[in-house]
Structures are given as C-alpha cells and as structure tokens.
Amino acid sequence: MADPALESLFDVHEATLPNGLQVRLLANHQAPVVSLYTVFQVGSRNERPGITGISHLFEHMMFNGAKKYGPKMFDKTLESSGGRSNAYTSNDLTVYYDDFSADALETVLDLESDRMRSLRISQETLTSEREVVKEERRVRVDNDITGIMDEELGTLVYKAHPYRWPVIGWMADIEAIRREDCQEYFRTYYAPNNAVLYIVGDIDPKKTLALVRKYYGNIPRGPAPASVLNSEPDQKGERRAEVRHPAQSPALMLGYRGPSARDEDTFVLDVIQYVLTKGEGSRLVRSLVYEQKLAVSLMLDWSWRIDPGTILFYLALKPDSDPKKVEAALYAELEKIAREGITDRELQKAQNNLRSDHMRELATNNGRAHALGHYEALLGDWRRVLTLPAAYASITNDRVKAVAAKYFAPEARSVVTLVPTSTEA
C-alpha cells in the first residue's frame, strides 16, 4: 500500500529513449537546485577473476576527460557553475551524482553525456588511476583490521558467487587490468541501455526530457551485458577462519547469508538490525558493551543486494576479552530473538526509526534521486519508495521470530577471529 504522504511527493515522469536509456524526472520547485543521478547497473557482481576491481577502477577513470571536455575539465566546468559531483561503486551498482543550480542543467547534461559517449581511455590514465586505487586498497584493506577481516569473511560466506571478492578487487587483478579490458567494459556496461538517469529538482519535466534526448539520444546502444548466475551452493555447516595481525585487542566478524533485496524477509531483517544495534539502548550494545562489558563497540551491517547478501556483525573486543565467551554471548542474544521475539516497544521503536530515516532521505533532491535509483535497481520498481513504510508497519513479532530462526542458525554462520600479534617491528 502506498503511503499517502509520499504519493503527492512523487509525480515521476518516465521515458525510455530509443537507445535504451531510461529516464526518471521529478519536479520540486522549493529551491532553484537540481540533483542528477546516473545509475549504471554494474558492480563487482559483474566481474570475473582476472579483472576484479575494474568497476571501482572505472569509477576513477570516469573523471579523466572525454572527447569534448578533456582532462580535469569535468570538475572545473561543474564547479564553475556552482555544482559538485561524486560517485560510488558497490557490489551491484556504480552511481554518479551531481548537485547544481537549476540554470546549469543543460551544462551538466552536456558533461555527463560526453563521458557516456566518448570517455577518454588512455594507457596514461589507466596507469595513473591504477596507482591511486592500489594505494586506496593498501590503506582501506591491507593495513586496516576491518578491511582484512571483511575480505576473509567474504571468502567464507561465498564459495562460488562473485560477492566473494571485494569491491576494490584483489591487488594482482588491479595490477593486471589492461586498457583493452577497460574499453570492452565501457562499451558493455556504460552504454545507455545499461543506465537509468534520475533528475530531481527545479525542472520542467517536458523541457528536461527534450534536453536529455538532445544530449543522450545519439549515443549508441551497447551489447547486452551477460547475466550473472547465482550458483552459490547451500552452506552445510559453520565455517571459520583466523586472522593474525598486529593489534591491541582481539576482534570478531561474523556473517550469515541473508535473502536478496526483493525477498520480504529483507524488511524483517531491517527491523532486527535496528532492534539489535540502533542506538545506545539497543539489545546488543546494552548487553555486550554496557552490562557484560565484553566488547568496546559493535555493529551490524545488513545491506540490500540483488542476490542473497550478508548479515555481518563486527565486534571490537576489550584486550582481555575471550572471543569464545563473546561469541557465546552474541549467540545467546540471537537465539533469544528466534525463541521469544522482541517486545512491542522494541518493534514500534524500530518501525518508527525506519520510517523516520526513510522520510529524512526524501527531504532533499539528492536523497529523492538516490532513493528512486536505489529502489528501482534493487527492488525492481522505484514505486517501492511509496510502499516501504507500510511494509515495515505490517511486520509482526511472529515474523521476527521466524526470520531470526531462519537466518541465525548455527550451521549457517561464518566466523573470522582476529588474533593480535606483536605490534613491534
């Protein structure tokens, strides 16, 4: 059921160009500003051994000039018009977004269509950006405890699916990616038929669509991207790994394979996530950090994905904590939810917080554009943005118990333990 408060905010105009580019336009005249999101349906999920990390590498490549706007001209032109841009790569998507004044709309469409049509892919650019990404990997993974543990956990949770490798890629693959790989990747995944354009703000939808046709209409279609086969086998028992690394304290990272974003269990896990770790009064924070004093901090990351994703727990422990004791305390809390569920107050609090966070995202042009793209890519239809509050409101304690029992089974978990080694050189 659509939320009446949201329906009036989402008078979305939809179109598809002959080259396959999908367009979503949403007017909001509260301020003379606009946000533009370009969502390419490609992420590390679409990679293969030998070129892991190419999606993230390409995110960097996209800011190095094209046919009309050369090196460093994209940001210079956008910023001179009072705009700003950024991008991110995930397991499933690569997303570029711009925020700018409404009178710069045509300039931004010219900029974005230029790099979709004729990105500059030179050996010089590849060599330069490769080194940037390698350094990023060293900082965020090779020399970061959570990065090291996260990579180890990925190889436990997944044995066959591309989610097993990190978004940033394996170092040897980053070093091996060739210019020819980038050219093929660009033709396939950065073609208009693999993209959706979201424009939200102070626009006239009819005039804006005419501009989109003008700047994007003659970009040729690319070949149909290969489908990704989810051939991940069922997990038949607990999986474990140990990481030895210089550190002051031990740590734990645990993963359970969850559902795909389109599965109704996804929304129940959202509620469970908020009950367990949202705020200082949440169950796990209260129990493991304050009452039992076993952990310094903890987090639960449950992020939607196209294929079954990972329910990830990370616990930073006290120097004298016994990881096995902390594990037992965590499992006791998860088993309690599966057995008894949650209180009415906890359920209502989680539902209220989920609705509030949802509404806060929709308060800005950027947030609305992001939400439209996120929901369409992962849930199949941007209109799910209208029905999410009702989906959360319909969740019952019985559903919470059933979902907790289903996904937090002992035989379904994967565990990585950090064993500190000497920090001396």
ABEGO torsion letter per residue (X at the ends): XBBAAAAAABBBBBBBBAAGBBBBBBBBAABBBBBBBBBBBBBAAABBBGABGAAAAAAAAAAAEBAABBBGAAAAAAAAAGBBBBBBBBAABBBBBBBBBAAAAAAAAAAAAAAAABBBBBAAAAAAAAAAAAAAAAAAAAABAAAAAAAAAAAAABAABAAABBAAEBAAAAAABBAAAAAAAAAAAABAAABBBBBBEBBBAAAAAAAAAAAAAABBBBBBBBBBBBABBBBAEBBBBBBBBBBABBBBBBBBBBBBAABAAAAAAAAAAAAAABEAABAAAAAAAAAAGABABBBBBBBBBABBBBBBBBBBBBAABBAAAAAAAAAAAAAAAAAAEBBAAAAAAAAAAAAAAAAAAAABAAAAAAAAAAAAAAAGBAAAAAAAAAAAAABBAAAAAAAAAAAABAAABBBBBBBBBBABX
